[in-house]
C-alpha cells in the first residue's frame, strides 16, 4: 500500500507530464498517447533522465485536470514522472511481477 501511495507523490520526481487526449477519440486517442509516451520515455532515457509512466493518477483525472487548469473535456490517460534517478533510494529497487508472454498474449495460427 505504501508503494502504491507513491503514485500520488509522483515517486518524488521533480517533474510530471500529464497526458491527455480528446475524449471523443476513445481508445484510438489512448493508443496514440501510449505511442507518444513510449517515444518520450525512450528519448528521456537516452538523455539520462529517468521516467515512470503512471496510470494510477488518471483514476483522479478530473481532480488533476482541475488542479492544473486542463480542460475538463479532455480524457486523462496517464502521467509521466521524470527527473534524474536517485539510484540508492529504496523505491528504485521495488519490482512488480509480470505475466509471461504466453499468459498475456493469445497466439492464433491459421
C-alpha positions, 0 to 999 in steps of 0.5 A: 500500500505504501508503494502504491501511495507513491503514485500520488507523490509522483515517486518524488520526481521533480517533474510530471507530464500529464497526458491527455487526449480528446475524449471523443477519440476513445481508445484510438486517442489512448493508443496514440498517447501510449505511442507518444509516451513510449517515444518520450520515455525512450528519448528521456532515457537516452538523455539520462533522465529517468521516467515512470509512466503512471496510470494510477493518477488518471483514476483522479483525472478530473481532480488533476485536470482541475488542479492544473487548469486542463480542460475538463473535456479532455480524457486523462490517460496517464502521467509521466514522472521524470527527473534524474534517478536517485539510484540508492533510494529504496523505491528504485529497487521495488519490482512488480511481477509480470505475466509471461508472454504466453499468459498475456498474449493469445497466439492464433495460427491459421 
